[in-house]
């Protein structure tokens, strides 16, 4: 190998190393988000099963807080 080829190989290796260092945190973040999403989905499914058992005794009328919040949202949309 000549000196130019060695310099090219070192430059290419350094560039590839920098690229890996930049991409690695993103990859870890994506994997962590997927794990958290799975945990949330699993918890919602477990909560949904409990709610299905209780749902026959609960009323379907929205609470006063929900009604108030919906009214506030609609006023904001109109005034914007």
Phi, psi and omega in degrees: 000142178271172180297323180293322179293320179295317178298319178297318179294318178296316179297318179294319179296318179296317179298316179296320178297318178295319178299316178298317179297327179282326185275330185303313179299324178294317179298316178297320178297317179297315179297320179295317179299319179296320179295316179296318178299319178297318179296318180295315180299318179296318179294321179294321178295318179294320179292323179296324178294321178293319180295324180297326179287326183271344192298333182292334181267351183265149176276158181260008179282131180293152181288167179297322180297319179295316180298316180296315181296319179297319178297319179295319180297316183293326178293322179295320181294323181289320184282345182288000000 
